[in-house]
Each structure stands twice: as C-alpha cells, then as structure tokens.
C-alpha cells in the first residue's frame, strides 16, 4: 500500500498550555515574520523548542497559515477568534480548536487516531501506546514508526485532556492544559484512564453544525449513522453517543439549519439554511456578545 503522510511529535514534547494560543495570535498579528528569528523565542519570551511548539499548535489548530514569502498569517478563523475571544474565555473556542486539531490527520496524526480509531472506554498507558502504534502502521503503511515519538504523543494526549492533568506523563508540566476542561479523560489511578462523554451543556449545538457543515453541503445528505460513527464526524470528535447526537440534530432542525428525516428508517439529515463554517463561528460570537 502507498504510505500516507503523517506527523508525530510536532509539539516538541510540549502540551498546549494555558495562554499559548493567545500569546501566539498576538505575536503573529503584530509581526508575520515573528518565527523567522530564533524560531520566535525572543519575541514570545520562551525557549526555542517552546516557540516551535507554539507555532505548531497554532498551525495545527488552523489559527495560522504559513507562506514562503509572507511568513505566518492568521487564518479567517484565527482572525475571528483573535477579535472575538482572544483569551479563550468562551469554552466554545476551545471546542473549535479541539475539533480542528482532532480532525487534522496530516499534522496531528496521533490526536486524529485517538478520537477516530481508538474505541475503548478504559485503557492503561502502555495499552494506548500499543493501540496507537498498531493504528499508525495500519493507516499509514509505515511498518516502523518511531516508538519514542508515539510514546511522547500519547503522553501529550493524556496530559492535554485528562481532568486536572497527568503528572506521570510530564512531571514538569505544572500547568493543566485548558483542554482538560472539555471532560474527555478521567484518571482512575496512576496508570489507568477512562474516556468520558462530555457534558451536553458544554457543547453548543452549533459545534455539531460546524463539524458537519462542509460535508453536508458537499454531499447534500448525511446519514445519522455517519454523523455518529464516521471519521472526523461529531460522534467521534466529541465522543458523543447516538442519543446525544439526535438531541443536537433536533435542536439544529428547530433552528432551521438542517432537516432531519427519520421516516421509514431513513435516519438522514439534509441541509436547510446552511451557513459556512466561518459564519457558524461568527454567529456564535455575535450571540454570546449580545447575550
């Protein structure tokens, strides 16, 4: 089989920390060539590897894009969040960033595999590494992926999403990642973790729309099965079950965005008034600022 491009350990062993995205957005907004000198370390006030990590996370989260001549610029999403929620005080923004990272196979391969392919409720640290390795081999065609990089990626995922952090993954990581607030992982003991369904009230229905929008507009119909269990779809990205997905779809239908047909066992969704992904985010920030 042809090998599929993938990337491990782009984060330089640094989990996405509190304040990093804000720091990075500010720096890029002020100077597109910020990462040209000493990898941006001086401008960001951090070490070189940490600056490289901030650059990686900005790009992987689709907040920035890189150009050969112009340097690094904010994407339309990055510019919107920079203007509307630069300090990521709205958990909606964290969910958007999570959705972007977890669907980005090319730059965040392990994150994509963790949410799409590792379908277990409880696991031990070494089991996660084993499952990740097996999936990378099967999906990419690379029979000898670097073990250390896989181990580091798994440690970063646990540190990033475990409630109150995972000191065993990174004893020097004293700050809990803001993404631990999403409620994906619970640490049972020093070596055992449980995947959890996030609280429904923390996920705005427009996040479901954000994730399905492009595919629904392109294909003009999506099965609820696909929305629940398809790769890079809300069920996988947000670890939601079918009951929760159906509740969100009903809310989106009531708001006029989609049409749900459950007659004769169809269980499909059609677009009604389908905004662009950018407009979905823009509408949310307008609503929240006017609330």
C-alpha positions in Angstrom: 0.0 0.0 0.0 1.1 3.6 -0.6 2.4 5.3 2.5 0.1 8.1 3.9 1.8 11.3 5.1 1.6 11.7 8.8 3.4 13.6 11.6 4.3 12.7 15.1 5.7 14.8 17.9 5.3 18.1 16.1 4.7 19.7 19.5 8.3 19.3 20.6 7.0 17.4 23.7 5.1 20.4 25.0 1.4 20.1 25.6 -0.7 23.0 24.6 -0.6 25.3 27.6 -2.8 28.0 29.1 -2.2 31.3 27.3 -0.1 29.9 24.5 -2.7 30.4 21.7 -3.3 34.0 22.9 0.5 34.7 23.0 0.9 33.2 19.5 -2.1 35.0 18.0 -0.9 38.3 19.3 2.6 37.8 18.0 1.5 36.7 14.5 -1.0 39.6 14.3 1.8 42.1 15.1 4.5 40.5 13.0 4.1 37.8 10.3 7.8 37.1 10.4 7.8 36.5 14.2 9.1 32.9 13.8 11.9 33.8 11.4 14.4 34.9 14.1 15.4 32.3 16.6 12.2 30.5 15.9 10.3 33.3 17.6 11.7 32.5 21.0 12.8 36.1 21.8 9.5 37.7 20.7 7.4 35.2 22.6 9.6 35.2 25.7 10.0 31.4 25.8 12.7 28.8 24.9 13.3 27.9 21.3 11.6 24.5 21.5 8.6 26.0 23.2 8.4 28.6 20.5 8.4 25.9 17.9 5.7 24.2 19.8 3.5 27.3 19.9 4.0 27.7 16.1 3.0 24.0 15.6 -0.1 24.3 17.7 -1.3 27.5 16.0 -1.0 25.8 12.6 -2.5 22.5 13.7 -5.5 24.3 15.2 -6.0 26.1 11.9 -5.5 29.5 13.5 -2.5 30.4 11.3 -1.2 29.5 7.8 2.3 29.6 6.6 3.6 31.3 3.4 7.1 31.2 1.8 7.3 34.9 1.4 4.7 36.5 3.7 5.6 34.4 6.7 2.9 33.3 9.1 -0.6 34.9 9.0 -3.8 34.4 10.8 -6.5 32.3 9.0 -10.0 33.7 8.9 -10.8 31.5 11.9 -7.7 32.8 13.7 -8.5 36.4 13.0 -12.1 35.9 14.1 -11.1 34.3 17.4 -8.4 36.9 17.9 -11.0 39.7 17.6 -13.9 38.0 19.5 -12.3 35.8 22.1 -8.5 36.3 22.2 -8.2 35.0 25.8 -10.3 31.9 25.1 -12.7 32.7 27.9 -15.5 31.1 26.0 -15.3 27.3 26.1 -16.8 27.3 22.7 -13.5 28.5 21.3 -11.7 25.5 23.0 -14.1 23.1 21.4 -13.5 24.6 18.0 -9.7 24.3 18.4 -10.2 20.7 19.6 -12.3 19.9 16.6 -9.7 21.3 14.3 -6.8 19.5 15.9 -8.5 16.1 16.2 -9.5 16.1 12.6 -6.1 17.1 11.3 -4.5 13.8 10.4 -1.6 15.3 8.5 -0.3 17.4 11.3 -1.8 15.8 14.5 -1.8 12.1 13.5 -2.0 10.7 17.0 -4.8 13.0 18.0 -6.8 12.1 14.9 -6.3 8.4 15.6 -7.1 8.7 19.3 -10.5 10.1 18.7 -11.4 8.3 15.5 -9.9 4.8 15.9 -9.2 4.0 19.5 -12.6 2.9 20.6 -12.2 1.8 24.1 -13.6 3.1 27.4 -10.8 2.2 29.7 -7.1 1.7 29.0 -3.7 1.7 30.6 -0.8 3.9 29.4 1.1 1.1 27.7 -2.2 -0.1 26.0 -2.7 3.3 24.5 0.8 3.3 23.1 0.3 -0.2 21.7 -3.1 0.7 20.1 -1.6 3.9 18.7 1.3 2.1 17.1 -0.9 -0.6 15.5 -3.2 2.0 14.1 -0.4 4.1 12.7 1.1 1.1 11.0 -2.3 0.0 9.5 -3.3 3.5 8.4 -0.1 4.9 7.1 1.6 1.8 5.7 4.8 2.7 7.7 5.8 -0.6 9.3 8.5 1.0 11.6 7.0 4.2 13.0 9.3 5.8 15.7 8.4 4.3 19.1 9.7 7.3 21.1 7.6 9.8 19.1 4.5 7.7 19.6 5.1 7.4 23.3 5.6 11.2 23.5 2.4 11.8 21.6 0.4 9.5 23.8 1.8 11.3 26.9 0.8 14.7 25.4 -2.7 13.5 24.7 -3.1 12.2 28.3 -1.7 15.5 29.7 -3.8 17.6 27.4 -7.2 16.0 28.0 -7.1 14.4 31.5 -9.1 16.3 34.1 -6.5 18.0 36.4 -3.7 16.9 34.1 -1.5 13.8 34.2 1.6 14.4 36.2 3.0 11.0 35.3 3.1 11.9 31.6 5.0 15.0 32.3 6.1 15.6 35.9 7.5 19.0 35.0 4.2 20.1 33.5 2.9 22.2 36.4 0.1 23.9 34.5 -3.0 21.9 33.5 -3.9 22.3 29.8 -7.1 24.3 29.2 -8.4 21.4 27.2 -8.7 19.3 30.3 -11.9 21.3 31.0 -13.6 19.5 28.0 -14.0 16.4 30.1 -12.7 13.7 27.8 -10.5 11.7 30.1 -10.6 10.7 33.8 -7.6 9.3 35.6 -8.7 6.2 37.5 -5.3 5.5 39.0 -1.6 6.3 38.2 -1.7 4.1 35.0 -5.4 3.8 34.1 -7.6 6.2 32.2 -11.3 6.3 31.2 -12.8 8.0 28.1 -15.8 10.1 29.1 -18.8 11.6 27.3 -18.5 15.4 27.8 -21.4 17.2 29.5 -24.0 18.1 26.8 -24.4 21.6 28.2 -20.8 22.3 27.5 -21.2 21.6 23.7 -23.2 24.2 21.9 -25.3 22.7 19.1 -23.6 25.0 16.6 -20.4 23.0 17.2 -22.1 19.9 15.7 -23.1 22.1 12.7 -19.5 23.4 12.4 -18.2 19.8 12.1 -20.7 18.5 9.6 -21.2 21.7 7.6 -18.7 21.2 4.8 -19.5 17.5 4.2 -23.3 18.1 4.4 -23.1 21.0 1.9 -20.9 18.9 -0.5 -22.9 15.6 -0.3 -26.4 17.2 0.3 -27.4 14.4 2.6 -25.7 12.6 5.6 -26.9 9.5 7.4 -27.2 9.8 11.2 -25.0 6.7 11.4 -22.2 8.6 9.6 -22.6 11.6 12.0 -22.4 9.3 15.0 -19.6 6.9 13.9 -18.0 8.3 10.7 -14.4 9.5 10.8 -14.0 13.2 11.8 -17.7 13.4 12.5 -19.2 14.8 15.8 -19.7 11.4 17.4 -16.0 10.6 17.1 -14.6 14.2 17.5 -16.7 14.9 20.6 -17.1 11.3 21.9 -20.9 11.6 21.8 -23.4 8.7 21.6 -26.3 8.4 19.3 -28.8 9.7 21.8 -26.8 12.9 22.3 -26.3 13.4 18.6 -30.0 13.0 17.9 -30.8 15.7 20.6 -28.3 18.1 18.9 -29.7 17.4 15.5 -33.3 18.1 16.7 -32.1 21.4 18.1 -30.4 22.3 14.9 -33.5 21.4 13.0 -35.6 23.6 15.3 -33.3 26.5 14.5 -33.8 25.9 10.8 -30.2 24.9 9.8 -31.0 21.3 8.8 -33.9 19.0 8.1 -33.9 15.5 9.8 -35.8 12.7 8.2 -36.4 9.6 10.4 -39.4 8.2 8.5 -39.3 4.7 7.0 -36.0 4.0 8.7 -34.1 6.6 6.7 -32.4 8.4 9.5 -30.8 11.1 7.3 -30.0 14.8 7.5 -30.4 17.4 4.7 -29.2 21.0 4.6 -31.8 23.7 5.0 -30.3 27.0 5.9 -26.6 26.0 5.9 -24.1 28.8 6.8 -20.4 28.4 6.1 -18.2 27.2 8.9 -16.9 30.8 9.3 -20.4 32.1 9.5 -21.3 29.5 12.2 -18.5 30.7 14.4 -19.3 34.4 13.7 -23.0 33.9 14.6 -22.0 32.2 17.9 -19.7 35.1 18.9 -22.3 37.7 17.9 -25.0 35.8 20.0 -22.7 35.4 23.0 -21.5 39.0 23.0 -25.1 40.3 22.7 -26.4 38.0 25.5 
